[in-house]
């Protein structure tokens, strides 16, 4: 059994970063491309000419789009096939440009390294299952809500949780508002634990109405961390990776 305490964390992280930068994160980049493409053809982007007819028609199209592809907690408990599928389809639907860009930024920063560590098929399975789980947890807790839930943040939160276990000492560049948005580098565990605490605190006061589904973030993060812990416990994080080339620095950007 490997002793993870003696792992060269910087070397492992930079090797995975180099492999990801060399194009070894096809699932991550494919997810980013798919989410972006889905948004561009949706009535939310403003670029699809088929959704015309004035503001009222556009709002009706957007509402119908959310109801078709998003999770409605009060309907999920009914057990229909369509409702059971929505926690999966909702992972690829976003409500605004800001929603899309924020989620894709986090996936871009943390996804490729996690994918390189897990492998493509396992990472894809992990992403979809944890994302599904996060949305179902939110829907079960708010089972009486008629508000539609969409977005990849539950799955991406799972990626962050797995990253925390796999690469706790990798350093990321972060922008903190209370530090005047100065770009500062911190170990990943500081950034991600800080992010998780913010989500947990926000979830305590959040209801089931419109807004951010913080509970889905918490559930996804916990699922991702526990999966990585159970899957890679007792093994040197980074060990067994298919990395072939070294790198000289590890750099990422996040905006909690």
ZADO-1210 file (C-alpha; in nm, 4 decimals, padded with zeros to 6 digits):
<atoms>
<atom x="00.0000" y="00.0000" z="00.0000" code="UNK" pos="1"/>
<atom x="00.1357" y="00.3414" z="-00.0903" code="UNK" pos="2"/>
<atom x="00.1982" y="00.5961" z="00.1813" code="UNK" pos="3"/>
<atom x="00.0202" y="00.9070" z="00.0547" code="UNK" pos="4"/>
<atom x="00.1984" y="01.1222" z="00.3137" code="UNK" pos="5"/>
<atom x="00.5161" y="01.0989" z="00.1077" code="UNK" pos="6"/>
<atom x="00.3574" y="01.1764" z="-00.2259" code="UNK" pos="7"/>
<atom x="00.5113" y="01.4657" z="-00.4183" code="UNK" pos="8"/>
<atom x="00.1824" y="01.6573" z="-00.4411" code="UNK" pos="9"/>
<atom x="00.3223" y="01.9355" z="-00.6584" code="UNK" pos="10"/>
<atom x="00.4646" y="01.6871" z="-00.9084" code="UNK" pos="11"/>
<atom x="00.1445" y="01.4824" z="-00.9203" code="UNK" pos="12"/>
<atom x="-00.0734" y="01.7892" z="-00.9658" code="UNK" pos="13"/>
<atom x="00.1489" y="01.9423" z="-01.2324" code="UNK" pos="14"/>
<atom x="00.1646" y="01.6138" z="-01.4222" code="UNK" pos="15"/>
<atom x="-00.2159" y="01.5908" z="-01.4301" code="UNK" pos="16"/>
<atom x="-00.2394" y="01.9577" z="-01.5237" code="UNK" pos="17"/>
<atom x="00.0046" y="01.9045" z="-01.8084" code="UNK" pos="18"/>
<atom x="-00.1875" y="01.6041" z="-01.9367" code="UNK" pos="19"/>
<atom x="-00.5138" y="01.7984" z="-01.9166" code="UNK" pos="20"/>
<atom x="-00.3595" y="02.0949" z="-02.0982" code="UNK" pos="21"/>
<atom x="-00.2316" y="01.8577" z="-02.3662" code="UNK" pos="22"/>
<atom x="-00.5875" y="01.7580" z="-02.4494" code="UNK" pos="23"/>
<atom x="-00.6344" y="01.4654" z="-02.2129" code="UNK" pos="24"/>
<atom x="-00.9647" y="01.5951" z="-02.0792" code="UNK" pos="25"/>
<atom x="-01.2031" y="01.5209" z="-02.3666" code="UNK" pos="26"/>
<atom x="-01.5012" y="01.4452" z="-02.1420" code="UNK" pos="27"/>
<atom x="-01.4608" y="01.7735" z="-01.9531" code="UNK" pos="28"/>
<atom x="-01.4277" y="01.9791" z="-02.2688" code="UNK" pos="29"/>
<atom x="-01.7065" y="01.7814" z="-02.4336" code="UNK" pos="30"/>
<atom x="-01.9391" y="01.8621" z="-02.1420" code="UNK" pos="31"/>
<atom x="-01.8502" y="02.2301" z="-02.1698" code="UNK" pos="32"/>
<atom x="-01.9180" y="02.2247" z="-02.5428" code="UNK" pos="33"/>
<atom x="-02.2467" y="02.0368" z="-02.5014" code="UNK" pos="34"/>
<atom x="-02.3795" y="02.2664" z="-02.2286" code="UNK" pos="35"/>
<atom x="-02.2827" y="02.5693" z="-02.4363" code="UNK" pos="36"/>
<atom x="-02.4459" y="02.4318" z="-02.7506" code="UNK" pos="37"/>
<atom x="-02.7664" y="02.3449" z="-02.5636" code="UNK" pos="38"/>
<atom x="-02.7837" y="02.6955" z="-02.4245" code="UNK" pos="39"/>
<atom x="-02.7206" y="02.8603" z="-02.7624" code="UNK" pos="40"/>
<atom x="-03.0127" y="02.6790" z="-02.9263" code="UNK" pos="41"/>
<atom x="-03.2440" y="02.7370" z="-02.6303" code="UNK" pos="42"/>
<atom x="-03.4869" y="03.0306" z="-02.5969" code="UNK" pos="43"/>
<atom x="-03.2627" y="03.1709" z="-02.3208" code="UNK" pos="44"/>
<atom x="-02.9676" y="03.2721" z="-02.5385" code="UNK" pos="45"/>
<atom x="-03.1486" y="03.5112" z="-02.7717" code="UNK" pos="46"/>
<atom x="-02.9696" y="03.3628" z="-03.0730" code="UNK" pos="47"/>
<atom x="-03.2329" y="03.1149" z="-03.1890" code="UNK" pos="48"/>
<atom x="-03.4633" y="03.2907" z="-03.4398" code="UNK" pos="49"/>
<atom x="-03.7345" y="03.0258" z="-03.4016" code="UNK" pos="50"/>
<atom x="-03.8289" y="03.1772" z="-03.0657" code="UNK" pos="51"/>
<atom x="-03.9858" y="03.4994" z="-03.1848" code="UNK" pos="52"/>
<atom x="-04.3238" y="03.6644" z="-03.1706" code="UNK" pos="53"/>
<atom x="-04.2592" y="03.9277" z="-02.9060" code="UNK" pos="54"/>
<atom x="-04.1651" y="03.9311" z="-02.5368" code="UNK" pos="55"/>
<atom x="-04.4721" y="03.7411" z="-02.4185" code="UNK" pos="56"/>
<atom x="-04.4151" y="03.4580" z="-02.6643" code="UNK" pos="57"/>
<atom x="-04.0483" y="03.4395" z="-02.5671" code="UNK" pos="58"/>
<atom x="-04.1320" y="03.4188" z="-02.1959" code="UNK" pos="59"/>
<atom x="-04.3846" y="03.1448" z="-02.2686" code="UNK" pos="60"/>
<atom x="-04.1235" y="02.9547" z="-02.4699" code="UNK" pos="61"/>
<atom x="-03.8718" y="02.9857" z="-02.1871" code="UNK" pos="62"/>
<atom x="-04.1216" y="02.8637" z="-01.9288" code="UNK" pos="63"/>
<atom x="-04.2149" y="02.5665" z="-02.1473" code="UNK" pos="64"/>
<atom x="-03.8480" y="02.4886" z="-02.2042" code="UNK" pos="65"/>
<atom x="-03.7765" y="02.4769" z="-01.8310" code="UNK" pos="66"/>
<atom x="-04.0833" y="02.2643" z="-01.7615" code="UNK" pos="67"/>
<atom x="-03.9855" y="02.0145" z="-02.0290" code="UNK" pos="68"/>
<atom x="-03.6181" y="01.9702" z="-01.9436" code="UNK" pos="69"/>
<atom x="-03.5867" y="02.0874" z="-01.5816" code="UNK" pos="70"/>
<atom x="-03.6654" y="01.9190" z="-01.2513" code="UNK" pos="71"/>
<atom x="-03.9973" y="02.0062" z="-01.0886" code="UNK" pos="72"/>
<atom x="-03.9808" y="01.8595" z="-00.7352" code="UNK" pos="73"/>
<atom x="-04.3573" y="01.8215" z="-00.6948" code="UNK" pos="74"/>
<atom x="-04.3736" y="01.6152" z="-01.0149" code="UNK" pos="75"/>
<atom x="-04.0636" y="01.4054" z="-00.9491" code="UNK" pos="76"/>
<atom x="-04.2320" y="01.2236" z="-00.6623" code="UNK" pos="77"/>
<atom x="-04.5126" y="01.1117" z="-00.8968" code="UNK" pos="78"/>
<atom x="-04.2739" y="00.8610" z="-01.0509" code="UNK" pos="79"/>
<atom x="-04.3425" y="00.9207" z="-01.4209" code="UNK" pos="80"/>
<atom x="-04.0707" y="00.8238" z="-01.6699" code="UNK" pos="81"/>
<atom x="-04.0355" y="01.1809" z="-01.7915" code="UNK" pos="82"/>
<atom x="-04.0003" y="01.3209" z="-01.4398" code="UNK" pos="83"/>
<atom x="-03.7435" y="01.0555" z="-01.3481" code="UNK" pos="84"/>
<atom x="-03.5327" y="01.1569" z="-01.6482" code="UNK" pos="85"/>
<atom x="-03.5347" y="01.5310" z="-01.5759" code="UNK" pos="86"/>
<atom x="-03.2539" y="01.5256" z="-01.3134" code="UNK" pos="87"/>
<atom x="-03.0326" y="01.4096" z="-01.6002" code="UNK" pos="88"/>
<atom x="-03.1547" y="01.6480" z="-01.8701" code="UNK" pos="89"/>
<atom x="-03.1492" y="01.9414" z="-01.6266" code="UNK" pos="90"/>
<atom x="-02.7707" y="01.9038" z="-01.5965" code="UNK" pos="91"/>
<atom x="-02.7347" y="02.0467" z="-01.9466" code="UNK" pos="92"/>
<atom x="-02.9831" y="02.3336" z="-01.9139" code="UNK" pos="93"/>
<atom x="-02.8901" y="02.6782" z="-01.7801" code="UNK" pos="94"/>
<atom x="-03.1059" y="02.9771" z="-01.7007" code="UNK" pos="95"/>
<atom x="-02.8838" y="03.2631" z="-01.8164" code="UNK" pos="96"/>
<atom x="-02.5479" y="03.3533" z="-01.9646" code="UNK" pos="97"/>
<atom x="-02.4089" y="03.4201" z="-01.6167" code="UNK" pos="98"/>
<atom x="-02.5351" y="03.0839" z="-01.4918" code="UNK" pos="99"/>
<atom x="-02.3725" y="02.9038" z="-01.7846" code="UNK" pos="100"/>
<atom x="-02.0397" y="03.0871" z="-01.7723" code="UNK" pos="101"/>
<atom x="-02.0030" y="03.0510" z="-01.3956" code="UNK" pos="102"/>
<atom x="-02.0606" y="02.6757" z="-01.4082" code="UNK" pos="103"/>
<atom x="-01.8378" y="02.6200" z="-01.7101" code="UNK" pos="104"/>
<atom x="-01.5552" y="02.8170" z="-01.5492" code="UNK" pos="105"/>
<atom x="-01.5510" y="02.5864" z="-01.2483" code="UNK" pos="106"/>
<atom x="-01.5746" y="02.2782" z="-01.4701" code="UNK" pos="107"/>
<atom x="-01.2885" y="02.4053" z="-01.6868" code="UNK" pos="108"/>
<atom x="-01.0630" y="02.4742" z="-01.3869" code="UNK" pos="109"/>
<atom x="-01.1187" y="02.1539" z="-01.1916" code="UNK" pos="110"/>
<atom x="-01.2677" y="01.9024" z="-01.4340" code="UNK" pos="111"/>
<atom x="-00.9751" y="01.8082" z="-01.6584" code="UNK" pos="112"/>
<atom x="-00.7412" y="01.7177" z="-01.3727" code="UNK" pos="113"/>
<atom x="-01.0085" y="01.5088" z="-01.2004" code="UNK" pos="114"/>
<atom x="-01.0833" y="01.3372" z="-01.5318" code="UNK" pos="115"/>
<atom x="-00.7163" y="01.2642" z="-01.5906" code="UNK" pos="116"/>
<atom x="-00.6960" y="01.1040" z="-01.2483" code="UNK" pos="117"/>
<atom x="-01.0161" y="00.8974" z="-01.2798" code="UNK" pos="118"/>
<atom x="-01.0126" y="00.8117" z="-01.6476" code="UNK" pos="119"/>
<atom x="-01.2645" y="00.9156" z="-01.9114" code="UNK" pos="120"/>
<atom x="-01.5406" y="00.6599" z="-01.8658" code="UNK" pos="121"/>
<atom x="-01.5297" y="00.6688" z="-01.4872" code="UNK" pos="122"/>
<atom x="-01.5311" y="01.0482" z="-01.4828" code="UNK" pos="123"/>
<atom x="-01.8323" y="01.0637" z="-01.7167" code="UNK" pos="124"/>
<atom x="-02.0197" y="00.8106" z="-01.5018" code="UNK" pos="125"/>
<atom x="-01.9200" y="00.9950" z="-01.1845" code="UNK" pos="126"/>
<atom x="-02.0311" y="01.3337" z="-01.3247" code="UNK" pos="127"/>
<atom x="-02.3729" y="01.2167" z="-01.4380" code="UNK" pos="128"/>
<atom x="-02.4532" y="01.0051" z="-01.1329" code="UNK" pos="129"/>
<atom x="-02.3442" y="01.2632" z="-00.8769" code="UNK" pos="130"/>
<atom x="-02.5239" y="01.5390" z="-01.0668" code="UNK" pos="131"/>
<atom x="-02.8409" y="01.3306" z="-01.0777" code="UNK" pos="132"/>
<atom x="-02.8083" y="01.2560" z="-00.7064" code="UNK" pos="133"/>
<atom x="-02.7613" y="01.6239" z="-00.6130" code="UNK" pos="134"/>
<atom x="-03.0748" y="01.7344" z="-00.7966" code="UNK" pos="135"/>
<atom x="-03.2806" y="01.4486" z="-00.6528" code="UNK" pos="136"/>
<atom x="-03.1710" y="01.5374" z="-00.2992" code="UNK" pos="137"/>
<atom x="-03.2866" y="01.8952" z="-00.3512" code="UNK" pos="138"/>
<atom x="-03.6152" y="01.7774" z="-00.5033" code="UNK" pos="139"/>
<atom x="-03.6849" y="01.5363" z="-00.2170" code="UNK" pos="140"/>
<atom x="-03.6203" y="01.8009" z="00.0495" code="UNK" pos="141"/>
<atom x="-03.8414" y="02.0492" z="-00.1379" code="UNK" pos="142"/>
<atom x="-04.0921" y="01.7940" z="-00.2646" code="UNK" pos="143"/>
<atom x="-04.3828" y="02.0367" z="-00.2544" code="UNK" pos="144"/>
<atom x="-04.2158" y="02.2989" z="-00.4726" code="UNK" pos="145"/>
<atom x="-04.3339" y="02.3787" z="-00.8246" code="UNK" pos="146"/>
<atom x="-04.0190" y="02.5787" z="-00.9057" code="UNK" pos="147"/>
<atom x="-03.8096" y="02.4335" z="-01.1864" code="UNK" pos="148"/>
<atom x="-03.4510" y="02.3364" z="-01.1107" code="UNK" pos="149"/>
<atom x="-03.1868" y="02.3449" z="-01.3855" code="UNK" pos="150"/>
<atom x="-02.8107" y="02.3636" z="-01.4145" code="UNK" pos="151"/>
<atom x="-02.4914" y="02.1598" z="-01.3917" code="UNK" pos="152"/>
<atom x="-02.3834" y="02.3016" z="-01.0569" code="UNK" pos="153"/>
<atom x="-02.4716" y="01.9842" z="-00.8633" code="UNK" pos="154"/>
<atom x="-02.2456" y="01.7746" z="-01.0866" code="UNK" pos="155"/>
<atom x="-01.9719" y="02.0369" z="-01.0884" code="UNK" pos="156"/>
<atom x="-01.9894" y="02.0574" z="-00.7090" code="UNK" pos="157"/>
<atom x="-01.9212" y="01.6832" z="-00.7087" code="UNK" pos="158"/>
<atom x="-01.6126" y="01.7460" z="-00.9227" code="UNK" pos="159"/>
<atom x="-01.4961" y="02.0017" z="-00.6654" code="UNK" pos="160"/>
<atom x="-01.5499" y="01.7511" z="-00.3844" code="UNK" pos="161"/>
<atom x="-01.3503" y="01.4836" z="-00.5664" code="UNK" pos="162"/>
<atom x="-01.0779" y="01.7342" z="-00.6490" code="UNK" pos="163"/>
<atom x="-01.0480" y="01.8242" z="-00.2803" code="UNK" pos="164"/>
<atom x="-00.9692" y="01.4629" z="-00.1957" code="UNK" pos="165"/>
<atom x="-00.7504" y="01.3887" z="-00.4965" code="UNK" pos="166"/>
<atom x="-00.5463" y="01.7095" z="-00.5117" code="UNK" pos="167"/>
<atom x="-00.5729" y="01.8883" z="-00.1750" code="UNK" pos="168"/>
<atom x="-00.2335" y="02.0545" z="-00.2075" code="UNK" pos="169"/>
<atom x="-00.2618" y="02.1634" z="-00.5686" code="UNK" pos="170"/>
<atom x="-00.2524" y="02.5431" z="-00.5800" code="UNK" pos="171"/>
<atom x="-00.5202" y="02.7470" z="-00.7535" code="UNK" pos="172"/>
<atom x="-00.5446" y="03.1165" z="-00.8237" code="UNK" pos="173"/>
<atom x="-00.8599" y="03.2617" z="-00.6669" code="UNK" pos="174"/>
<atom x="-01.0344" y="03.5970" z="-00.6596" code="UNK" pos="175"/>
<atom x="-01.1938" y="03.6898" z="-00.3274" code="UNK" pos="176"/>
<atom x="-01.4257" y="03.9955" z="-00.3209" code="UNK" pos="177"/>
<atom x="-01.3333" y="04.0890" z="00.0353" code="UNK" pos="178"/>
<atom x="-00.9657" y="04.0999" z="-00.0704" code="UNK" pos="179"/>
<atom x="-01.0438" y="04.3511" z="-00.3478" code="UNK" pos="180"/>
<atom x="-01.0415" y="04.0743" z="-00.6121" code="UNK" pos="181"/>
<atom x="-00.6648" y="04.0382" z="-00.5926" code="UNK" pos="182"/>
<atom x="-00.5504" y="03.7176" z="-00.7675" code="UNK" pos="183"/>
<atom x="-00.3970" y="03.5086" z="-00.4883" code="UNK" pos="184"/>
<atom x="-00.2750" y="03.1489" z="-00.4943" code="UNK" pos="185"/>
<atom x="-00.3918" y="02.9100" z="-00.2259" code="UNK" pos="186"/>
<atom x="-00.3862" y="02.5333" z="-00.1753" code="UNK" pos="187"/>
<atom x="-00.6977" y="02.3793" z="-00.3256" code="UNK" pos="188"/>
<atom x="-00.8179" y="02.2529" z="00.0116" code="UNK" pos="189"/>
<atom x="-00.8423" y="02.6085" z="00.1480" code="UNK" pos="190"/>
<atom x="-01.0350" y="02.7374" z="-00.1538" code="UNK" pos="191"/>
<atom x="-01.2717" y="02.4408" z="-00.1760" code="UNK" pos="192"/>
<atom x="-01.3418" y="02.4119" z="00.1961" code="UNK" pos="193"/>
<atom x="-01.4136" y="02.7858" z="00.2029" code="UNK" pos="194"/>
<atom x="-01.6487" y="02.7448" z="-00.0945" code="UNK" pos="195"/>
<atom x="-01.8263" y="02.4503" z="00.0677" code="UNK" pos="196"/>
<atom x="-01.8788" y="02.6379" z="00.3949" code="UNK" pos="197"/>
<atom x="-02.0332" y="02.9289" z="00.2027" code="UNK" pos="198"/>
<atom x="-02.2702" y="02.6906" z="00.0240" code="UNK" pos="199"/>
<atom x="-02.3639" y="02.5184" z="00.3500" code="UNK" pos="200"/>
<atom x="-02.4382" y="02.8466" z="00.5263" code="UNK" pos="201"/>
<atom x="-02.6395" y="02.9728" z="00.2289" code="UNK" pos="202"/>
<atom x="-02.8373" y="02.6477" z="00.2171" code="UNK" pos="203"/>
<atom x="-02.9498" y="02.6959" z="00.5775" code="UNK" pos="204"/>
<atom x="-03.1428" y="03.0095" z="00.4907" code="UNK" pos="205"/>
<atom x="-03.2500" y="02.9196" z="00.1375" code="UNK" pos="206"/>
<atom x="-03.6054" y="02.8148" z="00.0585" code="UNK" pos="207"/>
<atom x="-03.7549" y="02.6382" z="-00.2383" code="UNK" pos="208"/>
<atom x="-03.8325" y="02.9526" z="-00.4360" code="UNK" pos="209"/>
<atom x="-03.6423" y="03.1056" z="-00.7289" code="UNK" pos="210"/>
<atom x="-03.2712" y="03.1494" z="-00.6732" code="UNK" pos="211"/>
<atom x="-02.9641" y="02.9349" z="-00.6236" code="UNK" pos="212"/>
<atom x="-03.0171" y="02.5725" z="-00.5178" code="UNK" pos="213"/>
<atom x="-02.7436" y="02.5711" z="-00.2540" code="UNK" pos="214"/>
<atom x="-02.8590" y="02.2383" z="-00.1156" code="UNK" pos="215"/>
<atom x="-02.7827" y="02.0743" z="-00.4507" code="UNK" pos="216"/>
<atom x="-02.4319" y="02.2174" z="-00.4290" code="UNK" pos="217"/>
<atom x="-02.3837" y="02.0758" z="-00.0799" code="UNK" pos="218"/>
<atom x="-02.5203" y="01.7341" z="-00.1772" code="UNK" pos="219"/>
<atom x="-02.3083" y="01.7191" z="-00.4927" code="UNK" pos="220"/>
<atom x="-01.9902" y="01.8244" z="-00.3145" code="UNK" pos="221"/>
<atom x="-02.0426" y="01.5673" z="-00.0379" code="UNK" pos="222"/>
<atom x="-02.1175" y="01.2934" z="-00.2931" code="UNK" pos="223"/>
<atom x="-01.8055" y="01.3757" z="-00.4935" code="UNK" pos="224"/>
<atom x="-01.5777" y="01.3811" z="-00.1922" code="UNK" pos="225"/>
<atom x="-01.7178" y="01.0564" z="-00.0521" code="UNK" pos="226"/>
<atom x="-01.6900" y="00.8860" z="-00.3905" code="UNK" pos="227"/>
<atom x="-01.3238" y="00.9831" z="-00.4241" code="UNK" pos="228"/>
<atom x="-01.2552" y="00.8843" z="-00.0652" code="UNK" pos="229"/>
<atom x="-01.4152" y="00.5440" z="-00.1092" code="UNK" pos="230"/>
<atom x="-01.2648" y="00.4822" z="-00.4514" code="UNK" pos="231"/>
<atom x="-00.9087" y="00.5994" z="-00.3873" code="UNK" pos="232"/>
<atom x="-00.8690" y="00.5589" z="-00.0119" code="UNK" pos="233"/>
<atom x="-00.5366" y="00.4026" z="00.0797" code="UNK" pos="234"/>
<atom x="-00.3908" y="00.4804" z="-00.2622" code="UNK" pos="235"/>
<atom x="-00.1585" y="00.7666" z="-00.3342" code="UNK" pos="236"/>
<atom x="-00.3740" y="01.0377" z="-00.4983" code="UNK" pos="237"/>
<atom x="-00.2343" y="01.0735" z="-00.8463" code="UNK" pos="238"/>
<atom x="-00.1015" y="00.7174" z="-00.8435" code="UNK" pos="239"/>
<atom x="-00.2090" y="00.5020" z="-01.1336" code="UNK" pos="240"/>
<atom x="-00.2742" y="00.8049" z="-01.3519" code="UNK" pos="241"/>
<atom x="-00.1990" y="00.7746" z="-01.7215" code="UNK" pos="242"/>
<atom x="00.0155" y="01.0889" z="-01.7139" code="UNK" pos="243"/>
<atom x="00.3227" y="01.0671" z="-01.9309" code="UNK" pos="244"/>
<atom x="00.4732" y="01.4171" z="-01.9338" code="UNK" pos="245"/>
<atom x="00.5786" y="01.6460" z="-01.6475" code="UNK" pos="246"/>
<atom x="00.4952" y="02.0132" z="-01.6129" code="UNK" pos="247"/>
<atom x="00.6576" y="02.3072" z="-01.4392" code="UNK" pos="248"/>
<atom x="00.3584" y="02.4734" z="-01.2758" code="UNK" pos="249"/>
<atom x="00.0004" y="02.4121" z="-01.1721" code="UNK" pos="250"/>
<atom x="-00.2368" y="02.6960" z="-01.2361" code="UNK" pos="251"/>
<atom x="-00.6104" y="02.7277" z="-01.2181" code="UNK" pos="252"/>
<atom x="-00.8606" y="03.0038" z="-01.1751" code="UNK" pos="253"/>
<atom x="-01.1711" y="02.9966" z="-00.9597" code="UNK" pos="254"/>
<atom x="-01.4132" y="03.2549" z="-00.8345" code="UNK" pos="255"/>
<atom x="-01.5980" y="03.1329" z="-00.5240" code="UNK" pos="256"/>
</atoms>
